[in-house]
Amino acid sequence: MKRHIFNTLFLILIFSTVGDALIANAAISIKSFKHHFVTCDLPGDYVMGIGTPAMADFDRDGDLDFAFCSREDSFYWFEKQDSTRWIMHVVGEIHLGTLGAVVMDVDKDKWPDIVIGGYWYRNTHNPCFEKFECFRFDDTIQKGIHDIVTADVNNDGQAEVVLTSDGFGCYWYTIPENPKDNFNWQKITITLDVLDENDDIHGGFAPNGVNDLDGDGDMDVVLPDRWLENQDNGKIWIKHGLPFGKRGPWGLSSRSWIADLDKDGDHDIVIVDADQQGSRGAWLENDGATPPEFTTHFLPKTADGTRGSFHSLALADFDNDGDLDIFTVEQEDISILPVGASPRGYIWENLDGKSKEFAERIIFDESLGGHDALAADVDGDGDIDIYFKNWYNLLQNGNGGKEHADFLENLLINGTSDK
């Protein structure tokens, strides 16, 4: 009898352990994520597209909310109630033509604010926002900011704002002691190569392409075909070539992410083409030299069709197996759609843990595209979910041609997906 009980408990332990291992190592598939609409009918006009995505716990209630704008209308944030319901609030009027946005606590009151190009929106806790101007554009539409991130560029222990536009330039800004004083953010030039009349670089370092590439302890910058080495605390920038970069209708454009993908102690670059058809994904392996050089490893393309524009990138351990996977989604833009398929969402699953072998998995295929997606544990259940919204509304898409914002709920670990 005792032996029987022991054997039963042993088998339960074995099956439980194996079951947990199978869940943790389950292949990512289209059943791994459940789609929900955050909104499927946004107010306003959309001639210039939908931009400025931002994600944070704006009301500090313990879950992550989603914000974005109609670029010639208004800026909205959507308060998450649960995985099927969001409440829309108006943040304020938007700065015409602006594309990128980033969340940071500008006024250091421990509430998340939003920086958008030449403006920042102060979270007033109630849940409204107050708009302040950081600096002024000469031509607000033509010089709209494409990429914007935060990083400690000058090693002072504080986050600065890094932004770029091919109509404006590439700069970093220090935040003044009183950020409510208009136009007093100090501007330091990184490069003017991005300008239309120079190398015409539409975007490149969003969402996470500012980090230490050469191991010297400061923040460097990735652009589609080059990286810029930070010297003298952000006052000098040295250009180095990268074995990537493809020109599209709006110039050189990409999304990038710096991380130690192969776990060898130095930072590599994950990068995808953007704003063009035939987009590619790759990771660029850092050789550890001073300064480093990079070897390109293209990510597999096994699904049918020619890819559209990959205007999104996120790295996370989507399947909770201890390594970084890579997410992207094709842009919903009629001029640069995929050929032979509707826009789809993909995860390149890291199969060997050291990024030498990836598998391309389609995780979303409902004739809906995405633009500047954001990934995090939105619902607090321990796995990584995804927010995104479209760029232009199409006459024919999975939402009757209307604009939309979307939530992909990760089911792979804590849900009920078919493993």
MIBAMI-722248 format. One record per residue (C-alpha): y, z, x; residue in three letters. Coordinates in steps of 0.02 Angstrom, whole numbers, plus 50000, padded with zeros to 5 digits. Layout:
BEGIN
YZXALA ...
***
This chain:
BEGIN
500005000050000MET 501225004650139LYS 500774988650232ARG 501084978550073HIS 502804986450050ILE 503224983550233PHE 502684965350225ASN 503684962650066THR 505254970250142LEU 504984960050301PHE 504844943850201LEU 506384948150099ILE 507344951250261LEU 506734934950336ILE 507134924550181PHE 508824932950164SER 509254929350346THR 508644911350335VAL 509574909050171GLY 511194915250247ASP 510934903750397ALA 510614888850283LEU 512204892450186ILE 513224894550345ALA 512534878250417ASN 512484868050257ALA 513124850350276ALA 514834847450201ILE 514754835350053SER 515734829349903ILE 515014844249808LYS 515734856649933SER 517464856549852PHE 518014857749670LYS 519604848649619HIS 520954856849514HIS 522674850049466PHE 524104861249516VAL 525184849649412THR 524874832349341CYS 526604828649272ASP 528044833849385LEU 529824832549314PRO 531114821349394GLY 531174804249480ASP 530044798049620TYR 530814782249689VAL 530904789949863MET 529244799049853GLY 528674817149849ILE 528904827550007GLY 529244844550086THR 527544852950056PRO 527524871550097ALA 526234885150068MET 526494904050069ALA 526324919449963ASP 528094917049900PHE 527994931249773ASP 526934942649885ARG 525594945249753ASP 524144942049872GLY 523774923549850ASP 524504907549920LEU 525734897349816ASP 526234879049841PHE 527954870949852ALA 528554852849864PHE 529934841549800CYS 530414825249722SER 531464818649866ARG 532924812949756GLU 532814826649627ASP 532284844849642SER 531224856649744PHE 529864866549655TYR 528624880349694TRP 527044883449596PHE 526524901449573GLU 524644903149583LYS 523894912849437GLN 522074908249468ASP 521094892949523SER 521504883649361THR 523304888649324ARG 524964887849416TRP 526704891649348ILE 528134880249404MET 529794887449465HIS 531314877649526VAL 531814881649705VAL 533404871149697GLY 534134854049725GLU 533424844549873ILE 534304836950023HIS 534134818249993LEU 532824809150095GLY 532044824350179THR 530164823750203LEU 529554838650306GLY 529634857250272ALA 529044873250356VAL 528884891350301VAL 529664905150407MET 530544921750380ASP 532274915450429VAL 533254931250384ASP 531874943250442LYS 531724952350276ASP 529824950150274LYS 529874937350133TRP 529404919050166PRO 530864906950167ASP 530794887850181ILE 531674876650307VAL 531924858350257ILE 532864847250377GLY 534654853150384GLY 534424866650251TYR 533504882950225TRP 533074891250062TYR 533134910250061ARG 531814919049958ASN 532774931449849THR 531164940249792HIS 531384937749605ASN 530654923349623PRO 532194912549655CYS 532884904349812PHE 534644902849883GLU 535124887249981LYS 536064887350148PHE 536524873150264GLU 535994873850447CYS 536834858050510PHE 537574842150436ARG 536904824250441PHE 538014808950457ASP 536914799250336ASP 535774810450235THR 534574797150172ILE 534334787050331GLN 534194802250442LYS 532984812550335GLY 531834823750437ILE 530024818050447HIS 529194831850552ASP 529694850150561ILE 528724864850636VAL 529104881950709THR 528704887550887ALA 529394899051022ASP 530094884951127VAL 531184895351245ASN 529974909951271ASN 531154922851197ASP 529844930151080GLY 530654922250926GLN 530154906650830ALA 531304891650839GLU 531324875950730VAL 530734859350803VAL 531104843450705LEU 531154824750722THR 531694808950633SER 531774791050694ASP 533514790050619GLY 534154806450693PHE 533244811650852GLY 532034825150910CYS 532784842450934TYR 532424860950931TRP 533574873750852TYR 533884892150885THR 534144902850731ILE 535774912850739PRO 535904931450707GLU 536704927550539ASN 535784911950477PRO 536814911750316LYS 538324905350413ASP 538294886550383ASN 538154874350529PHE 537924887450665ASN 536124883550717TRP 536174878450901GLN 535404861250936LYS 534494856751099ILE 533884838951127THR 532044835751163ILE 532124816651164THR 533044802051085LEU 531574790451118ASP 531094792750935VAL 532604783150870LEU 532364766450783ASP 533394757750916GLU 532344765551056ASN 530444767851038ASP 530474770050848ASP 529334785250830ILE 529254789550645HIS 528294806050665GLY 526994814250773GLY 526974833150801PHE 526724839250623ALA 525824849550567PRO 525274858550728ASN 525664847650877GLY 526804859850970VAL 525844871251088ASN 525404874051271ASP 524514858651339LEU 524694861651526ASP 524254880151532GLY 525934886051597ASP 526304897351449GLY 527624887251357ASP 527654875451208MET 527424856751237ASP 527624843051106VAL 526434829151049VAL 527044812150988LEU 525894797450943PRO 525754789551116ASP 526454803251229ARG 526654821751257TRP 528234830251316LEU 528084843951447GLU 529224858851419ASN 530154864351575GLN 531524877351599ASP 531244885451430ASN 531524869851326GLY 533014862951422LYS 532044849151513ILE 530644838351442TRP 529514827251548ILE 528634812551463LYS 526764809251493HIS 525764795351412GLY 524314798051292LEU 522864785851260PRO 523264784351075PHE 524624777750960GLY 524694762650845LYS 526234754750770ARG 526384752950582GLY 527724746750461PRO 528844761750503TRP 528514762350689GLY 527364773950786LEU 526744787850675SER 525374800950679SER 524864818550628ARG 524284830050768SER 523524847150800TRP 523324856150967ILE 521764867050986ALA 520354870751110ASP 519134859651018LEU 517754859551149ASP 517914878151192LYS 518204875251378ASP 519774885851392GLY 521144872551382ASP 522024864551235HIS 521494847551170ASP 522374836351044ILE 521694830850876VAL 522684816050809ILE 522634803450666VAL 523664787850633ASP 524904789150489ALA 526004777550386ASP 524884762450413GLN 523274754350357GLN 521734755350468GLY 522104773050521SER 520984781050652ARG 520564798850697GLY 520204805150872ALA 520194820350982TRP 520954819151154LEU 520024829551282GLU 521074839251408ASN 520414837651586ASP 521224854151641GLY 522234846151782ALA 524074849851818THR 524794840751725PRO 523274836651617PRO 522644819451573GLU 521694815751413PHE 520124806151365THR 520034798651191THR 518514802251080HIS 518684792450918PHE 517994800850763LEU 516634791350666PRO 516974779750520LYS 515384777650418THR 515964776750238ALA 516294759850156ASP 517994751450166GLY 519454750550285THR 520444766550298ARG 522194768250230GLY 523544779750297SER 523004796950360PHE 524624806350325HIS 523734823350329SER 522804833550458LEU 522064851050459ALA 520854859750576LEU 519834874250511ALA 518064880850503ASP 517774873550331PHE 515904877650330ASP 516024894750415ASN 514824890250555ASP 515974895750697GLY 516764879350752ASP 518254868750700LEU 518054854350579ASP 519394841250545ILE 520124836650375PHE 521174821750322THR 521544812250162VAL 522164794550134GLU 523934792450073GLN 524294786349897GLU 525514772349941ASP 525244755049868ILE 525864746350027SER 524614754850144ILE 523104758850036LEU 521314758150100PRO 520414741650075VAL 518744741649986GLY 518914759349918ALA 520134771049831SER 521024784549931PRO 519804798049982ARG 519764815050067GLY 518694817250224TYR 518064831050335ILE 517374826750507TRP 516054840250521GLU 515814847450695ASN 513934846350717LEU 513614853550890ASP 514974866750901GLY 515754858651055LYS 516494843250971SER 515354830751057LYS 514594825750890GLU 515494823850724PHE 514924817250555ALA 516134809450431GLU 515954817650259ARG 516844812050101ILE 517364827750008ILE 518514820349876PHE 518414803449788ASP 519354803249623GLU 520604789049651SER 521934801549704LEU 522794801449873GLY 523584815449973GLY 525094817550085HIS 525404831450213ASP 523994842550149ALA 523934861050193LEU 522344871250220ALA 522064890050210ALA 521084902950112ASP 522134900349955VAL 521094910949837ASP 520634924949958GLY 518744922749948ASP 518444920350135GLY 518344901350150ASP 519634887750181ILE 520374878350033ASP 521604863750030ILE 523254860249942TYR 523994842749935PHE 525114831549829LYS 525344812849817ASN 526704802349897TRP 527104788949768TYR 526404788549593ASN 525374772749565LEU 525124762549407LEU 523264764849429GLN 522624781249498ASN 521494795249441GLY 522944803349348ASN 523494788649239GLY 524774783049367GLY 525744799449361LYS 526214810649507GLU 525094825449544HIS 524784840549655ALA 523024846349691ASP 521964861049745PHE 520254858349824LEU 519284874549804GLU 517994877149941ASN 516294880949863LEU 515214879050017LEU 515064897350062ILE 515564907749912ASN 515394895049774GLY 513994885549690THR 513974868849780SER 512324859749797ASP 511824862849977LYS 
***
